[in-house]
Amino acid sequence: MTAPTVIIGLGGAGSTICTKLSKMAKSLKDRNRLQFVCIDTDRNDLRHRKEEDATVVQIQTSAPYKIEDYLKRNRHAREDWFPIHTILNSKTPTEGAGQVRAISRLALDEAMSKGKLRALDDAIDTLFRLNGDAGNQAIRVIIVSSLAGGTGSGIVIPIAMYIKHLLNSSFNKTGSVVRGFFLLPEIFASAKSQDEKASIFANAYASVRELDAFMRKGDQALENTKYKDLEFSVPHPMSGKDVNYNESPFNFCFLFDRRNADDLSLSSFDEYMTYAANTIYAQAISGASSRSNSSEDNAIKALIQSGGRDRFCGAGSAVLKYPYEEILDYLAGQTCFEQLGEEWLTIDKAYTEDLNKRKAEKKQDPSVEFEDPHTFYLQNVDSKSDDKGTFQQMIFRQTHKEHEDEYGEGTQWEELSRSFVHALDSHLEKKIRENEEIKQILFEINKQRSRLQASKGKVDKGAINSLEGAIIRLAQSLMRVSRETGRHVALDVFSASPRGKNPKPYYFQHYLKTEDGGFVHPNAVRYMVYAMVRNCNYAYSTAQEELGEDDDAKRSMLHPFDDPATTNKVETANDRYNKKNRNKISRRIIKKFIEETETLVSDESEFFTFASAWAKLIVYGEGIKFFTQLASDFDDFYKTYPTFVEKESNRVRLIPQQIANRDGSAIRYTCTSQACLEELLDIVGAADAQDSITGKLSALIFQDILE
């Protein structure tokens, strides 16, 4: 289990490493035993790091004052240690310390006096409030900084002493361990001018001398008598008075230089940042950290013998990594691109040839018309359905089903997209008939008809009026229910929602499955999408023809007994079957009335035909929009397809180079040789048949275009 640890990054480089460590520790199950804090003067860098990882505590030590304003409020700095200069007086630390260590220290004094380090106190306090035995363990503090710049190198000792004093006085944790991890100036020198190099080396020299002096003072091992009065004081956050800190700032300091003992260096500044983060992670956070802590305990004897000088150490790490994500990306890419060939554009090329031919002919004959690309696509596939081994025949077989003709004299092919329309029609009609409101009214109508059929002798005319009223209520309900059903079905069927492994026949995705449970080729999906634009338009027109004029259909349903021959009156059932308005109606007339009502409410009646047509107008109207957009999206996909394949295949081909072992890196990859990658490709190919890969890829392409 990780010991309670707070990791503090100072300045730009230290905060960058601290943020890297926070990301590396994200998935740890005992992540709550770690706290990460960045302290900097540069407000822009702090804001960017907050956006990068919100879990890291950010503390800005600077305020929007000029240096001369700071000095007016800090007598101790003004009189004893700050290098006052007119150029420095006008500087504002919020943009950084500008490689001047004293500016960073001055800003920290002000921040401490105003209680700005409270967020650091809270981060440490959080570790002591952990459940279980965490509060009983010695807390570990890691301070990371560059010694080359101004911000970090100027406050490594104040921050370390502040924390040591806080742990000893507020938490009674004298056994806590504070380690420093510091980057030396050689790491930064290559990107600096000569003047800047002089500055960063001077900063590092001063920082190391100060660290050595204060740590030896803590060990009571100062030899030079001129340092016998060496002390460190900072403002108290409550009273503002100076407080002397006598604690030793660090138990150990680890120094990172540009070159190792073998005179080898890393290839970039980012490599050094990652290298430092990996080293700190291995020593302070990883499962190996307990052994590192034990090694420090064993170093006490050596410290005693050396008079404390062995508190400076070197540290390093190397990573042996199996690049799982990169290899997975490479294997998937190589396997998929084997299936993504020029064949996918066979029909597009044929259309381009036909278009160019027509353009040439049009110059001679202006009456020549250009073929619609979707119509051409459908016709090109259909025309080559019997050409064995062609790409078009494969598409045709995946978009049609073979069955015996109605006379049993042979087989014929039926377009799957038409089967979809038939299934959707049946689904709509079933939803309307099975609507609870419709079923209840039909039950009432049948009940009244049965009562009339069972009656003996003449029947009261009120029975006719009652049954007619029920039939009109059925008409009114059908007109409303059909529209509601159409809207609900359209919303359900024409959406991007996944349909599971076995979609119902009234879903388009049902027809994209192959007989063995796979997925049809993207070009087959494209064929069916183009066909569905045509089929939806046809179904919409058919529904319009069935309805005729909408007002006429409504009138016909709401006045089922009206005589169309009369224009000055709307007849009722009584007008038709009881013209003399008798109170009692004969059995013979009632029988005719019952027969007509039976025709009115049957499944094949005009009532249900009109209701179905209203629902279809809504459904296929939405279908036209849905498949037209989907067709346009497929067009866009195939237009960009060649560029996409070339770009992605080039990217995948570069992956082996990116994970190849090279000089200047502390990471060594395993299983990345060309021979190993080729063997893995063979294993993947044997485990997953080509048709299966194409099917899975097709399903992903369709869902991506759909969404």
BABAFI-285507 format. One line per 4 residues: number of its first residue (from 0); their letters; for each residue x, y, z of C-alpha. Coordinates in steps of 0.1 Angstrom, whole numbers, plus 5000, padded with zeros to 4 digits. Example, Ala and Ser with C-alpha at 12.3 -4.5 7.8 and 13.67 -1.06 7.14 Angstrom:
2
0	AS	5123 4955 5078 ~ 5137 4989 5071;
This chain:
707
0	MTAP	5000 5000 5000 ~ 5013 5035 4991 ~ 5024 5055 5021 ~ 5005 5089 5025;
4	TVII	5024 5111 5001 ~ 5021 5147 4990 ~ 5040 5157 4958 ~ 5047 5193 4953;
8	GLGG	5059 5208 4920 ~ 5076 5242 4921 ~ 5079 5265 4891 ~ 5073 5255 4855;
12	AGST	5094 5224 4852 ~ 5085 5211 4887 ~ 5048 5217 4881 ~ 5049 5199 4847;
16	ICTK	5064 5168 4864 ~ 5039 5170 4892 ~ 5010 5170 4867 ~ 5025 5141 4848;
20	LSKM	5027 5121 4881 ~ 4991 5129 4889 ~ 4980 5115 4856 ~ 5002 5084 4860;
24	AKSL	4985 5077 4894 ~ 4950 5082 4882 ~ 4941 5045 4881 ~ 4957 5035 4915;
28	KDRN	4932 5020 4939 ~ 4948 5039 4968 ~ 4949 5072 4948 ~ 4933 5089 4979;
32	RLQF	4966 5084 4997 ~ 4982 5109 4973 ~ 4980 5146 4971 ~ 4994 5168 4942;
36	VCID	5002 5205 4945 ~ 5017 5229 4920 ~ 5032 5262 4932 ~ 5041 5289 4907;
40	TDRN	5043 5326 4900 ~ 5031 5323 4864 ~ 4993 5326 4864 ~ 4990 5315 4827;
44	DLRH	5009 5282 4834 ~ 4988 5276 4865 ~ 4956 5281 4845 ~ 4967 5257 4817;
48	RKEE	4977 5230 4842 ~ 4943 5234 4860 ~ 4926 5227 4826 ~ 4949 5197 4821;
52	DATV	4942 5181 4855 ~ 4916 5196 4878 ~ 4926 5172 4907 ~ 4960 5190 4912;
56	VQIQ	4959 5218 4937 ~ 4972 5250 4921 ~ 4987 5278 4942 ~ 4997 5311 4927;
60	TSAP	5023 5329 4950 ~ 5025 5361 4929 ~ 5001 5390 4930 ~ 4995 5418 4905;
64	YKIE	5020 5442 4922 ~ 5053 5456 4911 ~ 5085 5445 4929 ~ 5087 5480 4945;
68	DYLK	5053 5475 4960 ~ 5063 5442 4975 ~ 5095 5457 4990 ~ 5075 5485 5006;
72	RNRH	5056 5459 5027 ~ 5086 5436 5034 ~ 5113 5454 5055 ~ 5133 5422 5061;
76	ARED	5137 5417 5023 ~ 5143 5453 5016 ~ 5170 5458 5042 ~ 5187 5423 5044;
80	WFPI	5186 5402 5012 ~ 5167 5414 4981 ~ 5190 5428 4953 ~ 5173 5461 4948;
84	HTIL	5176 5474 4912 ~ 5155 5500 4892 ~ 5149 5475 4864 ~ 5137 5448 4888;
88	NSKT	5115 5473 4907 ~ 5090 5477 4878 ~ 5086 5439 4871 ~ 5054 5421 4879;
92	PTEG	5059 5385 4891 ~ 5025 5372 4878 ~ 5042 5364 4845 ~ 5070 5345 4861;
96	AGQV	5102 5352 4881 ~ 5123 5357 4850 ~ 5152 5335 4863 ~ 5156 5358 4893;
100	RAIS	5154 5336 4925 ~ 5150 5366 4948 ~ 5117 5376 4930 ~ 5102 5342 4936;
104	RLAL	5112 5342 4973 ~ 5098 5378 4977 ~ 5065 5367 4962 ~ 5064 5336 4985;
108	DEAM	5069 5358 5016 ~ 5039 5379 5006 ~ 5018 5348 4999 ~ 5027 5332 5032;
112	SKGK	5019 5364 5051 ~ 4985 5364 5035 ~ 4977 5327 5042 ~ 4979 5316 5005;
116	LRAL	4996 5284 5015 ~ 4964 5273 5032 ~ 4956 5250 5002 ~ 4989 5232 5008;
120	DDAI	4981 5228 5045 ~ 4947 5214 5035 ~ 4962 5189 5011 ~ 4985 5176 5039;
124	DTLF	4956 5176 5064 ~ 4936 5155 5040 ~ 4962 5127 5042 ~ 4960 5127 5080;
128	RLNG	4922 5124 5079 ~ 4923 5092 5060 ~ 4905 5061 5074 ~ 4924 5030 5086;
132	DAGN	4960 5031 5095 ~ 4971 5058 5070 ~ 4971 5085 5097 ~ 4995 5065 5117;
136	QAIR	5021 5062 5090 ~ 5049 5087 5085 ~ 5039 5111 5057 ~ 5062 5114 5028;
140	VIIV	5068 5147 5010 ~ 5082 5149 4975 ~ 5093 5184 4962 ~ 5101 5186 4925;
144	SSLA	5118 5216 4909 ~ 5143 5229 4885 ~ 5174 5246 4901 ~ 5180 5265 4869;
148	GGTG	5150 5289 4868 ~ 5139 5316 4892 ~ 5106 5304 4906 ~ 5115 5269 4917;
152	SGIV	5151 5274 4928 ~ 5141 5305 4948 ~ 5116 5287 4970 ~ 5128 5251 4974;
156	IPIA	5142 5257 5009 ~ 5114 5280 5022 ~ 5087 5255 5010 ~ 5106 5225 5024;
160	MYIK	5112 5242 5058 ~ 5076 5254 5059 ~ 5063 5218 5055 ~ 5088 5204 5079;
164	HLLN	5078 5230 5105 ~ 5041 5223 5098 ~ 5045 5186 5102 ~ 5065 5189 5134;
168	SSFN	5044 5216 5151 ~ 5009 5209 5139 ~ 5008 5172 5133 ~ 5036 5160 5156;
172	KTGS	5051 5140 5127 ~ 5088 5143 5134 ~ 5094 5110 5115 ~ 5081 5123 5082;
176	VVRG	5104 5122 5052 ~ 5110 5151 5028 ~ 5127 5143 4995 ~ 5138 5168 4969;
180	FFLL	5141 5159 4932 ~ 5159 5186 4913 ~ 5167 5192 4876 ~ 5202 5207 4870;
184	PEIF	5209 5235 4845 ~ 5225 5212 4818 ~ 5191 5199 4810 ~ 5179 5234 4800;
188	ASAK	5212 5248 4786 ~ 5208 5237 4749 ~ 5178 5260 4744 ~ 5193 5290 4761;
192	SQDE	5214 5320 4750 ~ 5249 5325 4764 ~ 5236 5351 4789 ~ 5208 5328 4800;
196	KASI	5232 5299 4804 ~ 5253 5320 4828 ~ 5221 5329 4848 ~ 5208 5293 4851;
200	FANA	5242 5279 4861 ~ 5245 5306 4888 ~ 5210 5299 4901 ~ 5218 5262 4904;
204	YASV	5252 5268 4921 ~ 5236 5291 4946 ~ 5207 5266 4952 ~ 5230 5236 4958;
208	RELD	5253 5256 4982 ~ 5223 5268 5002 ~ 5207 5233 5003 ~ 5241 5218 5014;
212	AFMR	5245 5244 5042 ~ 5210 5241 5056 ~ 5210 5203 5055 ~ 5244 5201 5072;
216	KGDQ	5232 5226 5098 ~ 5203 5203 5105 ~ 5228 5175 5110 ~ 5250 5198 5132;
220	ALEN	5278 5192 5108 ~ 5286 5228 5097 ~ 5324 5231 5097 ~ 5329 5267 5086;
224	TKYK	5324 5290 5116 ~ 5313 5319 5095 ~ 5280 5301 5089 ~ 5275 5294 5127;
228	DLEF	5247 5320 5128 ~ 5230 5307 5096 ~ 5192 5309 5100 ~ 5161 5311 5079;
232	SVPH	5130 5332 5087 ~ 5096 5337 5070 ~ 5065 5357 5078 ~ 5039 5341 5101;
236	PMSG	5006 5338 5082 ~ 4986 5351 5113 ~ 5008 5377 5129 ~ 5030 5387 5100;
240	KDVN	5061 5386 5122 ~ 5092 5367 5111 ~ 5095 5332 5123 ~ 5128 5313 5124;
244	YNES	5128 5277 5110 ~ 5155 5255 5124 ~ 5145 5223 5106 ~ 5167 5206 5080;
248	PFNF	5149 5212 5047 ~ 5153 5177 5032 ~ 5162 5142 5042 ~ 5176 5135 5007;
252	CFLF	5181 5154 4975 ~ 5181 5137 4942 ~ 5198 5155 4913 ~ 5190 5150 4876;
256	DRRN	5218 5160 4852 ~ 5218 5159 4814 ~ 5243 5131 4810 ~ 5246 5099 4830;
260	ADDL	5277 5081 4842 ~ 5283 5066 4807 ~ 5281 5101 4792 ~ 5248 5093 4774;
264	SLSS	5219 5118 4772 ~ 5183 5118 4763 ~ 5170 5132 4730 ~ 5147 5160 4741;
268	FDEY	5135 5181 4770 ~ 5102 5162 4771 ~ 5122 5130 4775 ~ 5138 5145 4806;
272	MTYA	5104 5155 4820 ~ 5091 5120 4815 ~ 5123 5104 4828 ~ 5121 5124 4860;
276	ANTI	5084 5116 4864 ~ 5091 5078 4859 ~ 5119 5079 4884 ~ 5098 5097 4911;
280	YAQA	5069 5074 4904 ~ 5090 5043 4908 ~ 5106 5055 4940 ~ 5077 5071 4958;
284	ISGA	5044 5057 4944 ~ 5049 5023 4927 ~ 5049 4989 4944 ~ 5087 4992 4945;
288	SSRS	5086 5023 4967 ~ 5088 5003 5000 ~ 5122 4989 4990 ~ 5134 5024 4982;
292	NSSE	5123 5036 5016 ~ 5141 5008 5033 ~ 5173 5017 5014 ~ 5170 5052 5028;
296	DNAI	5168 5038 5063 ~ 5200 5018 5057 ~ 5218 5050 5045 ~ 5217 5065 5080;
300	KALI	5250 5049 5090 ~ 5267 5063 5059 ~ 5253 5097 5067 ~ 5268 5096 5102;
304	QSGG	5302 5087 5088 ~ 5301 5114 5061 ~ 5289 5142 5084 ~ 5257 5146 5065;
308	RDRF	5272 5151 5030 ~ 5257 5119 5016 ~ 5222 5135 5015 ~ 5228 5143 4979;
312	CGAG	5221 5114 4955 ~ 5217 5105 4920 ~ 5185 5087 4907 ~ 5175 5071 4875;
316	SAVL	5150 5048 4859 ~ 5143 5029 4827 ~ 5110 5016 4813 ~ 5106 4982 4797;
320	KYPY	5072 4985 4780 ~ 5050 4963 4758 ~ 5032 4990 4737 ~ 4999 4973 4738;
324	EEIL	4978 5002 4724 ~ 5002 5009 4696 ~ 5006 4972 4686 ~ 4968 4968 4687;
328	DYLA	4964 4999 4665 ~ 4990 4985 4641 ~ 4975 4950 4639 ~ 4939 4964 4635;
332	GQTC	4950 4988 4608 ~ 4970 4964 4588 ~ 4943 4937 4590 ~ 4915 4962 4580;
336	FEQL	4935 4978 4552 ~ 4938 4944 4536 ~ 4900 4946 4531 ~ 4899 4982 4520;
340	GEEW	4909 4980 4484 ~ 4901 4997 4451 ~ 4873 4972 4446 ~ 4851 4993 4469;
344	LTID	4851 5021 4443 ~ 4842 4998 4413 ~ 4808 5013 4407 ~ 4820 5048 4414;
348	KAYT	4846 5044 4387 ~ 4820 5031 4363 ~ 4798 5061 4370 ~ 4828 5085 4364;
352	EDLN	4835 5068 4331 ~ 4798 5070 4321 ~ 4796 5107 4332 ~ 4827 5116 4312;
356	KRKA	4813 5098 4282 ~ 4780 5117 4284 ~ 4798 5150 4289 ~ 4817 5144 4256;
360	EKKQ	4785 5134 4238 ~ 4767 5164 4251 ~ 4791 5187 4233 ~ 4778 5171 4201;
364	DPSV	4742 5166 4212 ~ 4728 5191 4238 ~ 4698 5167 4244 ~ 4721 5141 4261;
368	EFED	4712 5139 4298 ~ 4733 5129 4328 ~ 4724 5099 4348 ~ 4714 5103 4384;
372	PHTF	4743 5087 4404 ~ 4720 5068 4427 ~ 4699 5054 4399 ~ 4731 5045 4380;
376	YLQN	4744 5026 4411 ~ 4713 5005 4414 ~ 4711 4997 4377 ~ 4748 4989 4374;
380	VDSK	4745 4963 4402 ~ 4713 4949 4388 ~ 4727 4946 4353 ~ 4756 4925 4364;
384	SDDK	4738 4902 4388 ~ 4745 4872 4367 ~ 4782 4880 4360 ~ 4799 4854 4381;
388	GTFQ	4828 4866 4403 ~ 4821 4903 4398 ~ 4819 4928 4427 ~ 4784 4938 4415;
392	QMIF	4772 4902 4417 ~ 4784 4900 4453 ~ 4765 4932 4461 ~ 4734 4919 4444;
396	RQTH	4734 4886 4463 ~ 4737 4905 4496 ~ 4708 4928 4488 ~ 4683 4903 4474;
400	KEHE	4669 4870 4485 ~ 4661 4841 4462 ~ 4627 4823 4464 ~ 4604 4802 4443;
404	DEYG	4581 4822 4420 ~ 4544 4821 4426 ~ 4538 4794 4400 ~ 4565 4771 4414;
408	EGTQ	4583 4770 4380 ~ 4616 4784 4391 ~ 4632 4810 4414 ~ 4633 4847 4414;
412	WEEL	4652 4874 4433 ~ 4634 4899 4456 ~ 4649 4931 4467 ~ 4654 4931 4505;
416	SRSF	4646 4968 4507 ~ 4611 4960 4494 ~ 4608 4933 4520 ~ 4615 4960 4546;
420	VHAL	4587 4981 4532 ~ 4562 4952 4534 ~ 4573 4944 4570 ~ 4569 4981 4579;
424	DSHL	4535 4983 4564 ~ 4524 4952 4583 ~ 4538 4966 4615 ~ 4520 4999 4611;
428	EKKI	4486 4982 4604 ~ 4491 4958 4633 ~ 4499 4987 4657 ~ 4467 5005 4646;
432	RENE	4444 4974 4649 ~ 4459 4965 4683 ~ 4455 4999 4698 ~ 4435 4995 4730;
436	EIKQ	4411 5023 4722 ~ 4403 5009 4687 ~ 4399 4974 4701 ~ 4374 4987 4728;
440	ILFE	4353 5005 4702 ~ 4353 4975 4679 ~ 4342 4953 4709 ~ 4313 4977 4715;
444	INKQ	4303 4977 4678 ~ 4304 4939 4676 ~ 4284 4936 4709 ~ 4257 4959 4695;
448	RSRL	4256 4940 4662 ~ 4253 4907 4680 ~ 4224 4921 4700 ~ 4206 4932 4669;
452	QASK	4212 4899 4652 ~ 4197 4880 4682 ~ 4166 4902 4684 ~ 4132 4887 4673;
456	GKVD	4106 4908 4656 ~ 4110 4945 4649 ~ 4138 4966 4663 ~ 4137 5000 4679;
460	KGAI	4152 5027 4657 ~ 4174 5039 4686 ~ 4195 5008 4681 ~ 4204 5020 4646;
464	NSLE	4214 5054 4660 ~ 4235 5038 4687 ~ 4254 5016 4664 ~ 4260 5044 4639;
468	GAII	4274 5065 4668 ~ 4298 5038 4677 ~ 4310 5035 4641 ~ 4316 5072 4639;
472	RLAQ	4336 5071 4671 ~ 4357 5044 4655 ~ 4363 5067 4625 ~ 4373 5096 4648;
476	SLMR	4396 5074 4668 ~ 4412 5059 4637 ~ 4420 5093 4623 ~ 4438 5103 4655;
480	VSRE	4454 5070 4664 ~ 4467 5065 4629 ~ 4486 5098 4631 ~ 4499 5091 4666;
484	TGRH	4510 5056 4655 ~ 4528 5070 4624 ~ 4547 5095 4645 ~ 4558 5069 4671;
488	VALD	4568 5043 4646 ~ 4588 5068 4625 ~ 4606 5080 4656 ~ 4614 5044 4665;
492	VFSA	4624 5030 4631 ~ 4643 5060 4617 ~ 4668 5066 4645 ~ 4705 5058 4650;
496	SPRG	4698 5035 4680 ~ 4716 5001 4678 ~ 4691 4973 4672 ~ 4709 4944 4689;
500	KNPK	4718 4911 4674 ~ 4684 4902 4659 ~ 4665 4933 4648 ~ 4628 4929 4640;
504	PYYF	4619 4928 4603 ~ 4604 4963 4604 ~ 4639 4977 4612 ~ 4662 4985 4583;
508	QHYL	4692 4969 4602 ~ 4674 4935 4600 ~ 4683 4933 4563 ~ 4719 4942 4568;
512	KTED	4726 4908 4585 ~ 4740 4880 4565 ~ 4727 4844 4568 ~ 4756 4834 4590;
516	GGFV	4750 4863 4614 ~ 4776 4886 4599 ~ 4772 4921 4583 ~ 4768 4929 4547;
520	HPNA	4794 4949 4527 ~ 4793 4987 4530 ~ 4785 4988 4493 ~ 4755 4965 4499;
524	VRYM	4743 4989 4526 ~ 4748 5018 4502 ~ 4727 4999 4475 ~ 4698 4994 4500;
528	VYAM	4700 5030 4512 ~ 4697 5043 4477 ~ 4669 5018 4470 ~ 4650 5029 4502;
532	VRNC	4650 5065 4490 ~ 4632 5053 4459 ~ 4609 5029 4478 ~ 4599 5055 4505;
536	NYAY	4589 5079 4477 ~ 4569 5052 4460 ~ 4552 5042 4493 ~ 4544 5078 4501;
540	STAQ	4528 5083 4466 ~ 4508 5051 4470 ~ 4494 5063 4504 ~ 4484 5096 4488;
544	EELG	4466 5078 4460 ~ 4447 5056 4486 ~ 4436 5087 4504 ~ 4427 5108 4475;
548	EDDD	4417 5142 4487 ~ 4423 5143 4525 ~ 4390 5161 4532 ~ 4370 5135 4511;
552	AKRS	4385 5107 4531 ~ 4376 5123 4564 ~ 4341 5130 4551 ~ 4337 5094 4540;
556	MLHP	4347 5081 4574 ~ 4327 5105 4595 ~ 4295 5101 4574 ~ 4296 5064 4564;
560	FDDP	4259 5062 4555 ~ 4258 5094 4534 ~ 4244 5090 4499 ~ 4269 5105 4475;
564	ATTN	4242 5111 4449 ~ 4226 5138 4471 ~ 4243 5171 4475 ~ 4219 5190 4497;
568	KVET	4219 5166 4527 ~ 4242 5143 4547 ~ 4223 5111 4553 ~ 4224 5091 4585;
572	ANDR	4218 5054 4589 ~ 4182 5061 4598 ~ 4178 5081 4566 ~ 4190 5051 4546;
576	YNKK	4173 5022 4564 ~ 4143 5040 4580 ~ 4131 5064 4554 ~ 4096 5066 4568;
580	NRNK	4111 5072 4603 ~ 4091 5044 4619 ~ 4098 5037 4656 ~ 4101 5000 4648;
584	ISRR	4122 4986 4620 ~ 4117 4952 4603 ~ 4141 4923 4606 ~ 4147 4924 4568;
588	IIKK	4160 4960 4570 ~ 4180 4954 4601 ~ 4197 4925 4584 ~ 4209 4947 4555;
592	FIEE	4221 4974 4580 ~ 4241 4948 4600 ~ 4257 4935 4567 ~ 4268 4970 4558;
596	TETL	4283 4977 4593 ~ 4302 4945 4590 ~ 4318 4957 4558 ~ 4325 4991 4573;
600	VSDE	4346 4978 4603 ~ 4364 4948 4586 ~ 4402 4948 4582 ~ 4398 4955 4545;
604	SEFF	4374 4983 4550 ~ 4378 5019 4538 ~ 4381 5029 4574 ~ 4413 5009 4580;
608	TFAS	4426 5016 4545 ~ 4424 5054 4551 ~ 4439 5050 4586 ~ 4468 5030 4573;
612	AWAK	4474 5055 4546 ~ 4475 5084 4570 ~ 4501 5066 4591 ~ 4521 5057 4560;
616	LIVY	4522 5093 4549 ~ 4539 5103 4582 ~ 4562 5072 4583 ~ 4574 5073 4547;
620	GEGI	4576 5111 4548 ~ 4601 5107 4576 ~ 4617 5078 4558 ~ 4624 5099 4527;
624	KFFT	4642 5125 4549 ~ 4661 5098 4568 ~ 4673 5078 4539 ~ 4680 5109 4517;
628	QLAS	4703 5121 4545 ~ 4718 5087 4549 ~ 4724 5085 4512 ~ 4742 5118 4512;
632	DFDD	4763 5107 4542 ~ 4773 5075 4522 ~ 4782 5097 4492 ~ 4804 5118 4514;
636	FYKT	4821 5087 4529 ~ 4829 5073 4495 ~ 4842 5107 4482 ~ 4867 5109 4510;
640	YPTF	4874 5071 4511 ~ 4905 5071 4489 ~ 4921 5100 4509 ~ 4911 5084 4542;
644	VEKE	4926 5050 4532 ~ 4959 5065 4520 ~ 4962 5088 4551 ~ 4954 5060 4576;
648	SNRV	4975 5034 4559 ~ 5005 5057 4560 ~ 4999 5065 4597 ~ 4997 5027 4605;
652	RLIP	5028 5020 4585 ~ 5047 5045 4607 ~ 5037 5029 4640 ~ 5066 5004 4640;
656	QQIA	5090 5033 4636 ~ 5074 5051 4666 ~ 5078 5021 4689 ~ 5113 5011 4677;
660	NRDG	5141 5012 4703 ~ 5164 5042 4698 ~ 5192 5060 4714 ~ 5183 5090 4736;
664	SAIR	5153 5073 4752 ~ 5149 5057 4787 ~ 5121 5035 4773 ~ 5128 5001 4758;
668	YTCT	5099 4984 4739 ~ 5095 4947 4737 ~ 5080 4927 4708 ~ 5083 4955 4683;
672	SQAC	5107 4940 4658 ~ 5095 4935 4623 ~ 5096 4897 4627 ~ 5075 4898 4659;
676	LEEL	5049 4921 4643 ~ 5046 4899 4613 ~ 5041 4869 4635 ~ 5014 4887 4654;
680	LDIV	4997 4896 4621 ~ 4997 4859 4611 ~ 4981 4850 4645 ~ 4954 4876 4641;
684	GAAD	4947 4865 4605 ~ 4944 4829 4616 ~ 4921 4837 4645 ~ 4897 4860 4626;
688	AQDS	4885 4850 4591 ~ 4886 4876 4563 ~ 4848 4876 4559 ~ 4844 4881 4597;
692	ITGK	4868 4911 4596 ~ 4850 4927 4567 ~ 4817 4922 4584 ~ 4828 4938 4617;
696	LSAL	4844 4967 4598 ~ 4812 4971 4577 ~ 4791 4972 4609 ~ 4813 4999 4624;
700	IFQD	4813 5020 4592 ~ 4775 5018 4590 ~ 4769 5028 4627 ~ 4795 5056 4624;
704	ILE	4777 5070 4593 ~ 4743 5065 4609 ~ 4753 5085 4640;
